[in-house]
């Protein structure tokens, strides 16, 4: 028994060998998450086994295993984090030394999934059935093909972006209603929710959706982005140049970690009716709270084609705001300031996640992933209720770019 304990201290997940070192985990959602840590303390040559365990049900950083006592080495021999809630959970496991945190593992867990590490130092995710979640061979897993085709629309000038949310096709144009300045969250897991956003239905998966392929066949040589729209609003007064207050709800648990802190989320201005401002506008801003919960951050436009409001923007123009330096997402929005009057028209703010981008190199031809690809390994994680849409990125010309076929293949593993 003694020899086994000593061996465990030599082969372990990580060693805490100072009173300033601890093992932490950051959670991205309020999904109930159990954790258990096994370890062996070695002091004066004597091994002493121990364990720590608990539950987390908030967006926070938790000490999963405290630092050892003085003159003691604490060898972590096994770790498990299990999502026992009903929503997705994003985990970041960190080694903390005197407040300096180093990431040692990350995972997005669906309900019933666990992140585990054993004393060989390897980390893996197990599914709700207890099997290891594999990424090297998806055959035998359930999958779906989501199809999108949209009529084209002319952009303002080369370099400006356009979105297909409000354009006819398959699925049909969005029907946003009038949620007002505070807006509405989206959920495309049902036909009713998907029809609001003009998106394909992505039902609740058994385990979790993964995007195995995305591609388009389009009329114009250009770049086409697949996005997930989480929130939108209406009712912005286009002639008001002072701050318009907004109180956003907690986002759906669909940021890039499957949480609600907004990691990886962006915000854009979408023109649902053409405007008549006479010159370009780059002084519009948004006040927001970042993923760390810091309020008073400012997202801005830039005086660059594609990242500013064009003069007399046409319907379906899409302009993305740049986040404040160092920020990686948006947790909530407090206000928007147009800065300069748009004179006429209508606009909506769209909070979205960039999922994947594909380029079409030949007019009326397919993007690269539709021509050839390796074995369809899982790629980007999608979450239940995702509202997938298309954006034409930085148009090469003003030619209307119809999309004959957009394909998103997803796998439930």
VEXDREN-2710 file (C-alpha; in Angstrom, 1 decimal):
% VEXDREN-2710
k/r/px/py/pz
1/UNK/0.0/0.0/0.0
2/UNK/2.8/2.4/0.9
3/UNK/4.6/1.7/-2.4
4/UNK/1.3/2.5/-4.3
5/UNK/0.9/5.8/-2.5
6/UNK/4.5/6.8/-3.2
7/UNK/4.1/5.8/-6.9
8/UNK/1.0/8.0/-7.0
9/UNK/3.0/11.0/-6.0
10/UNK/5.4/10.4/-8.9
11/UNK/2.6/10.0/-11.5
12/UNK/0.0/12.6/-11.1
13/UNK/-2.2/15.2/-12.7
14/UNK/-0.3/18.1/-11.1
15/UNK/1.8/18.7/-8.0
16/UNK/1.2/21.5/-5.5
17/UNK/4.5/22.0/-3.7
18/UNK/4.1/25.3/-1.9
19/UNK/1.7/27.0/0.5
20/UNK/1.0/29.5/-2.3
21/UNK/-0.2/26.9/-4.9
22/UNK/-3.8/25.7/-5.4
23/UNK/-6.0/24.1/-8.0
24/UNK/-8.9/26.2/-9.3
25/UNK/-11.8/25.9/-11.7
26/UNK/-13.7/28.7/-13.5
27/UNK/-17.3/28.0/-14.5
28/UNK/-19.0/29.9/-17.3
29/UNK/-22.7/29.2/-16.4
30/UNK/-24.9/28.5/-13.4
31/UNK/-25.3/24.8/-14.4
32/UNK/-24.9/22.7/-11.2
33/UNK/-21.4/21.1/-11.4
34/UNK/-20.0/18.5/-8.9
35/UNK/-16.3/18.1/-8.4
36/UNK/-14.0/15.6/-6.7
37/UNK/-10.2/15.7/-6.3
38/UNK/-8.0/12.9/-4.9
39/UNK/-4.5/13.6/-3.7
40/UNK/-1.6/12.3/-1.7
41/UNK/0.4/14.5/0.7
42/UNK/4.1/13.7/1.1
43/UNK/5.7/15.2/4.2
44/UNK/9.0/14.0/5.8
45/UNK/8.7/10.9/3.6
46/UNK/5.3/9.9/4.9
47/UNK/2.4/9.7/2.3
48/UNK/-1.1/10.7/3.4
49/UNK/-4.0/10.3/1.0
50/UNK/-6.9/12.8/1.0
51/UNK/-9.8/14.1/-1.0
52/UNK/-11.8/17.3/-1.7
53/UNK/-15.2/17.6/-3.2
54/UNK/-18.1/20.0/-3.6
55/UNK/-20.7/21.6/-5.9
56/UNK/-20.6/24.8/-8.0
57/UNK/-23.8/26.5/-9.2
58/UNK/-22.7/29.9/-10.2
59/UNK/-20.4/31.8/-12.7
60/UNK/-17.3/32.0/-10.5
61/UNK/-13.8/30.8/-9.8
62/UNK/-13.7/28.1/-7.2
63/UNK/-10.7/26.6/-5.3
64/UNK/-11.2/22.9/-6.0
65/UNK/-8.1/21.9/-3.9
66/UNK/-6.4/24.2/-1.4
67/UNK/-2.6/24.6/-1.0
68/UNK/-0.7/22.1/1.1
69/UNK/0.8/22.8/4.5
70/UNK/4.4/24.0/4.8
71/UNK/7.1/21.5/3.8
72/UNK/4.5/19.3/2.2
73/UNK/4.1/18.2/-1.5
74/UNK/0.5/17.6/-2.5
75/UNK/0.2/15.3/-5.6
76/UNK/-3.1/15.4/-7.3
77/UNK/-3.9/11.9/-8.5
78/UNK/-7.4/12.2/-9.9
79/UNK/-9.8/15.0/-10.8
80/UNK/-13.4/15.0/-12.0
81/UNK/-15.9/17.8/-12.8
82/UNK/-19.4/16.6/-13.7
83/UNK/-22.2/18.8/-15.1
84/UNK/-25.3/17.6/-13.2
85/UNK/-27.4/20.5/-14.3
86/UNK/-29.7/21.0/-17.3
87/UNK/-27.7/23.6/-19.2
88/UNK/-24.2/23.5/-20.7
89/UNK/-21.2/24.4/-18.6
90/UNK/-17.8/25.7/-19.7
91/UNK/-14.8/24.8/-17.5
92/UNK/-11.3/26.3/-17.2
93/UNK/-9.0/24.4/-14.8
94/UNK/-6.1/26.5/-13.5
95/UNK/-3.0/26.2/-11.4
96/UNK/-2.8/29.2/-9.1
97/UNK/0.5/30.4/-7.7
98/UNK/0.3/33.5/-5.5
99/UNK/-2.6/34.8/-7.6
100/UNK/-0.9/34.0/-11.0
101/UNK/-3.2/31.6/-12.8
102/UNK/-2.1/29.1/-15.5
103/UNK/-4.6/27.2/-17.5
104/UNK/-4.1/23.5/-17.6
105/UNK/-7.4/22.2/-19.1
106/UNK/-10.5/23.5/-20.8
107/UNK/-13.8/21.8/-21.7
108/UNK/-17.4/22.5/-22.6
109/UNK/-19.7/20.0/-20.9
110/UNK/-23.3/19.3/-21.9
111/UNK/-25.7/18.1/-19.2
112/UNK/-24.5/14.8/-17.8
113/UNK/-21.0/15.1/-19.2
114/UNK/-17.8/15.0/-17.1
115/UNK/-14.2/16.2/-17.4
116/UNK/-11.8/13.8/-15.8
117/UNK/-8.1/13.5/-15.3
118/UNK/-6.1/10.5/-13.9
119/UNK/-2.6/10.1/-12.6
120/UNK/-1.1/9.6/-16.1
121/UNK/-1.8/13.4/-16.6
122/UNK/-4.4/12.9/-19.4
123/UNK/-7.7/14.7/-19.5
124/UNK/-10.8/13.4/-21.2
125/UNK/-14.6/14.1/-21.4
126/UNK/-17.1/11.4/-20.8
127/UNK/-20.7/11.5/-22.2
128/UNK/-24.0/11.1/-20.3
129/UNK/-23.7/7.4/-21.0
130/UNK/-20.2/7.2/-19.4
131/UNK/-18.3/6.6/-22.6
132/UNK/-15.4/8.7/-23.7
133/UNK/-16.4/11.6/-26.0
134/UNK/-14.3/10.9/-29.1
135/UNK/-13.2/13.4/-31.8
136/UNK/-11.1/11.1/-34.1
137/UNK/-13.9/9.1/-35.7
138/UNK/-17.5/10.4/-35.7
139/UNK/-19.0/7.5/-37.6
140/UNK/-21.9/5.9/-35.8
141/UNK/-23.0/9.2/-34.2
142/UNK/-26.2/11.0/-35.0
143/UNK/-26.0/13.9/-37.4
144/UNK/-28.1/16.4/-39.3
145/UNK/-27.6/18.5/-42.4
146/UNK/-29.0/22.1/-42.2
147/UNK/-29.7/23.7/-45.5
148/UNK/-29.8/27.4/-46.3
149/UNK/-30.4/29.3/-49.5
150/UNK/-30.9/33.1/-49.8
151/UNK/-31.5/35.6/-52.5
152/UNK/-28.8/38.2/-52.9
153/UNK/-28.7/41.9/-52.0
154/UNK/-26.3/44.6/-53.2
155/UNK/-23.8/46.0/-50.8
156/UNK/-23.1/49.7/-50.4
157/UNK/-19.6/49.5/-51.9
158/UNK/-16.7/47.1/-52.0
159/UNK/-15.6/46.3/-48.5
160/UNK/-18.9/46.7/-46.7
161/UNK/-20.7/43.8/-45.1
162/UNK/-24.3/42.5/-45.6
163/UNK/-26.4/40.0/-43.7
164/UNK/-29.0/37.6/-44.9
165/UNK/-31.3/37.5/-41.9
166/UNK/-34.1/39.5/-43.5
167/UNK/-33.7/38.1/-47.0
168/UNK/-36.1/35.6/-48.6
169/UNK/-35.1/32.0/-49.2
170/UNK/-34.8/28.8/-47.2
171/UNK/-35.4/29.3/-44.4
172/UNK/-37.5/32.3/-45.0
173/UNK/-36.8/35.9/-44.0
174/UNK/-36.8/36.7/-40.2
175/UNK/-39.9/38.0/-38.5
176/UNK/-38.4/39.9/-35.6
177/UNK/-41.6/41.6/-34.3
178/UNK/-41.1/44.5/-31.9
179/UNK/-39.2/43.5/-28.8
180/UNK/-38.1/47.1/-28.3
181/UNK/-34.8/48.5/-27.1
182/UNK/-34.3/45.8/-24.4
183/UNK/-34.6/43.2/-27.1
184/UNK/-35.2/39.5/-27.0
185/UNK/-33.2/36.4/-26.8
186/UNK/-33.4/33.7/-29.5
187/UNK/-34.1/30.0/-29.4
188/UNK/-34.2/28.1/-32.7
189/UNK/-34.7/24.6/-31.1
190/UNK/-38.3/24.8/-32.3
191/UNK/-40.0/25.7/-35.6
192/UNK/-41.7/28.7/-34.0
193/UNK/-38.4/30.1/-32.6
194/UNK/-36.5/29.4/-35.8
195/UNK/-39.1/31.2/-38.0
196/UNK/-38.6/34.4/-36.0
197/UNK/-34.9/34.4/-36.9
198/UNK/-35.2/33.0/-40.4
199/UNK/-32.9/30.2/-39.3
200/UNK/-33.0/26.4/-39.6
201/UNK/-34.3/24.4/-36.7
202/UNK/-31.5/23.0/-34.5
203/UNK/-33.3/20.8/-31.9
204/UNK/-32.0/19.9/-28.5
205/UNK/-29.2/17.3/-28.9
206/UNK/-28.9/14.0/-26.9
207/UNK/-25.4/15.0/-25.9
208/UNK/-24.1/18.0/-27.8
209/UNK/-23.9/19.4/-31.3
210/UNK/-20.6/19.8/-33.2
211/UNK/-20.2/21.4/-36.5
212/UNK/-18.4/19.0/-38.8
213/UNK/-18.7/21.0/-42.0
214/UNK/-19.9/24.4/-43.2
215/UNK/-19.9/25.6/-46.8
216/UNK/-21.7/27.7/-49.4
217/UNK/-22.3/27.8/-53.1
218/UNK/-22.7/31.5/-54.0
219/UNK/-23.0/33.7/-57.0
220/UNK/-20.2/36.1/-56.1
221/UNK/-16.5/35.4/-55.2
222/UNK/-16.5/36.5/-51.6
223/UNK/-16.2/35.4/-47.9
224/UNK/-19.3/34.1/-46.1
225/UNK/-19.5/33.8/-42.3
226/UNK/-21.8/31.5/-40.3
227/UNK/-23.0/33.1/-37.1
228/UNK/-25.3/32.2/-34.2
229/UNK/-27.6/35.1/-33.3
230/UNK/-28.3/35.1/-29.5
231/UNK/-30.1/38.5/-29.0
232/UNK/-31.5/41.3/-31.1
233/UNK/-33.5/44.5/-30.5
234/UNK/-35.8/46.9/-32.4
235/UNK/-37.0/50.5/-31.8
236/UNK/-33.7/52.4/-31.9
237/UNK/-34.4/56.1/-32.7
238/UNK/-32.2/56.7/-35.7
239/UNK/-32.2/60.5/-35.2
240/UNK/-31.2/60.5/-31.6
241/UNK/-27.4/61.1/-31.1
242/UNK/-27.3/60.7/-27.4
243/UNK/-27.1/57.5/-25.4
244/UNK/-30.2/55.2/-25.7
245/UNK/-30.5/53.1/-22.6
246/UNK/-30.8/49.3/-22.9
247/UNK/-31.4/46.6/-20.3
248/UNK/-30.5/43.3/-21.8
249/UNK/-31.5/39.9/-20.4
250/UNK/-29.0/37.2/-19.4
251/UNK/-27.9/35.7/-22.7
252/UNK/-28.8/32.1/-23.7
253/UNK/-26.1/29.6/-22.6
254/UNK/-24.6/29.7/-26.1
255/UNK/-21.4/31.7/-25.8
256/UNK/-18.3/29.8/-27.1
257/UNK/-18.0/28.0/-23.7
258/UNK/-21.7/27.2/-23.6
259/UNK/-22.2/29.8/-20.8
260/UNK/-23.9/33.1/-20.3
261/UNK/-20.9/35.4/-19.7
262/UNK/-20.7/36.3/-23.4
263/UNK/-17.2/34.8/-24.1
264/UNK/-16.6/35.1/-27.9
265/UNK/-19.7/37.2/-28.5
266/UNK/-19.8/40.3/-30.7
267/UNK/-22.3/43.0/-31.5
268/UNK/-23.3/44.5/-34.9
269/UNK/-25.7/47.1/-36.3
270/UNK/-28.1/45.6/-38.9
271/UNK/-30.0/47.9/-41.2
272/UNK/-33.5/46.6/-41.6
273/UNK/-34.5/49.7/-43.7
274/UNK/-32.2/51.9/-45.7
275/UNK/-31.0/55.2/-44.2
276/UNK/-30.2/58.5/-45.7
277/UNK/-27.3/59.9/-43.7
278/UNK/-25.2/61.9/-46.2
279/UNK/-21.7/60.8/-45.1
280/UNK/-20.0/57.9/-43.4
281/UNK/-20.3/57.6/-39.6
282/UNK/-17.6/56.1/-37.3
283/UNK/-18.5/57.8/-34.0
284/UNK/-21.2/55.4/-32.9
285/UNK/-20.5/53.5/-29.6
286/UNK/-22.0/50.9/-27.3
287/UNK/-21.5/50.8/-23.5
288/UNK/-21.3/47.2/-22.3
289/UNK/-20.1/44.9/-19.5
290/UNK/-17.4/42.5/-20.5
291/UNK/-17.1/38.8/-19.7
292/UNK/-15.3/39.5/-16.5
293/UNK/-18.2/41.5/-15.2
294/UNK/-16.5/44.9/-15.7
295/UNK/-19.1/47.5/-16.7
296/UNK/-18.5/50.8/-18.5
297/UNK/-16.6/49.2/-21.4
298/UNK/-16.9/50.9/-24.8
299/UNK/-17.3/49.2/-28.2
300/UNK/-16.7/51.5/-31.2
301/UNK/-16.8/51.7/-34.9
302/UNK/-13.7/52.5/-36.9
303/UNK/-13.0/55.0/-39.8
304/UNK/-12.4/52.0/-42.1
305/UNK/-14.6/50.7/-44.9
306/UNK/-16.6/47.8/-43.6
307/UNK/-16.3/48.9/-40.0
308/UNK/-18.1/52.2/-40.3
309/UNK/-21.7/53.1/-41.3
310/UNK/-21.6/54.0/-45.0
311/UNK/-23.3/57.0/-46.5
312/UNK/-26.9/56.2/-47.3
313/UNK/-26.6/52.6/-46.2
314/UNK/-28.8/50.1/-48.1
315/UNK/-31.1/47.6/-46.4
316/UNK/-29.3/44.6/-44.9
317/UNK/-26.0/46.5/-44.3
318/UNK/-24.1/44.9/-41.4
319/UNK/-21.6/46.9/-39.4
320/UNK/-19.6/45.2/-36.5
321/UNK/-18.4/47.1/-33.4
322/UNK/-14.9/46.6/-32.1
323/UNK/-14.7/45.7/-28.4
324/UNK/-12.4/47.6/-26.1
325/UNK/-8.8/46.4/-26.0
326/UNK/-8.4/43.2/-24.0
327/UNK/-12.0/42.2/-24.0
328/UNK/-13.0/38.8/-25.4
329/UNK/-16.8/39.1/-25.3
330/UNK/-19.9/40.9/-24.1
331/UNK/-21.9/39.9/-21.0
332/UNK/-24.6/42.7/-21.3
333/UNK/-25.3/46.0/-23.0
334/UNK/-26.2/49.2/-21.2
335/UNK/-26.6/51.7/-24.0
336/UNK/-26.0/52.6/-27.6
337/UNK/-25.0/56.1/-28.9
338/UNK/-25.4/56.6/-32.7
339/UNK/-23.3/59.8/-32.5
340/UNK/-24.6/61.1/-35.8
341/UNK/-28.2/61.0/-37.1
342/UNK/-29.0/58.3/-39.6
343/UNK/-31.9/60.7/-40.7
344/UNK/-34.2/57.9/-41.8
345/UNK/-34.4/54.1/-41.8
346/UNK/-34.4/51.4/-39.1
347/UNK/-31.6/49.5/-37.4
348/UNK/-31.3/46.6/-34.9
349/UNK/-28.4/45.6/-32.7
350/UNK/-27.5/41.9/-33.1
351/UNK/-25.4/40.1/-30.4
352/UNK/-23.9/37.1/-32.1
353/UNK/-21.2/34.4/-32.1
354/UNK/-18.8/33.9/-35.0
355/UNK/-19.0/30.2/-35.8
356/UNK/-17.1/29.6/-39.0
357/UNK/-16.1/31.4/-42.3
358/UNK/-15.8/30.0/-45.8
359/UNK/-14.5/31.6/-49.0
360/UNK/-16.0/31.2/-52.5
361/UNK/-13.2/31.5/-55.2
362/UNK/-15.3/31.0/-58.3
363/UNK/-18.5/32.8/-59.2
364/UNK/-21.5/30.4/-58.9
365/UNK/-19.1/27.9/-57.4
366/UNK/-18.7/26.1/-54.1
367/UNK/-16.5/27.1/-51.1
368/UNK/-13.5/24.9/-50.3
369/UNK/-15.1/22.6/-47.8
370/UNK/-17.7/21.5/-50.3
371/UNK/-15.0/20.5/-52.8
372/UNK/-12.8/18.4/-50.6
373/UNK/-12.3/17.7/-47.0
374/UNK/-10.7/15.1/-44.7
375/UNK/-12.6/12.7/-42.5
376/UNK/-15.4/14.9/-40.9
377/UNK/-14.0/15.3/-37.5
378/UNK/-16.0/17.4/-35.0
379/UNK/-15.1/21.1/-35.2
380/UNK/-16.8/24.0/-33.5
381/UNK/-19.2/23.2/-30.6
382/UNK/-22.8/24.4/-31.1
383/UNK/-25.4/24.6/-28.4
384/UNK/-29.1/23.8/-28.3
385/UNK/-31.2/26.5/-29.7
386/UNK/-28.5/28.0/-31.9
387/UNK/-29.9/30.4/-34.5
388/UNK/-27.6/30.1/-37.5
389/UNK/-27.4/32.8/-40.1
390/UNK/-25.2/34.1/-42.9
391/UNK/-23.2/37.3/-43.3
392/UNK/-21.3/38.3/-46.4
393/UNK/-17.9/39.6/-45.1
394/UNK/-16.3/42.7/-46.7
395/UNK/-17.9/42.4/-50.1
396/UNK/-15.5/42.3/-53.2
397/UNK/-18.1/44.3/-55.2
398/UNK/-21.6/45.7/-54.9
399/UNK/-23.0/42.8/-56.9
400/UNK/-25.9/41.0/-55.2
401/UNK/-24.5/37.7/-53.8
402/UNK/-27.2/35.1/-53.9
403/UNK/-26.4/31.9/-51.9
404/UNK/-27.7/28.9/-53.8
405/UNK/-26.8/26.4/-51.1
406/UNK/-25.4/26.8/-47.6
407/UNK/-24.7/23.6/-45.8
408/UNK/-24.1/23.1/-42.1
409/UNK/-23.5/19.5/-41.1
410/UNK/-23.8/18.9/-37.4
411/UNK/-23.1/15.8/-35.3
412/UNK/-24.7/14.9/-31.9
413/UNK/-22.1/13.0/-29.9
END
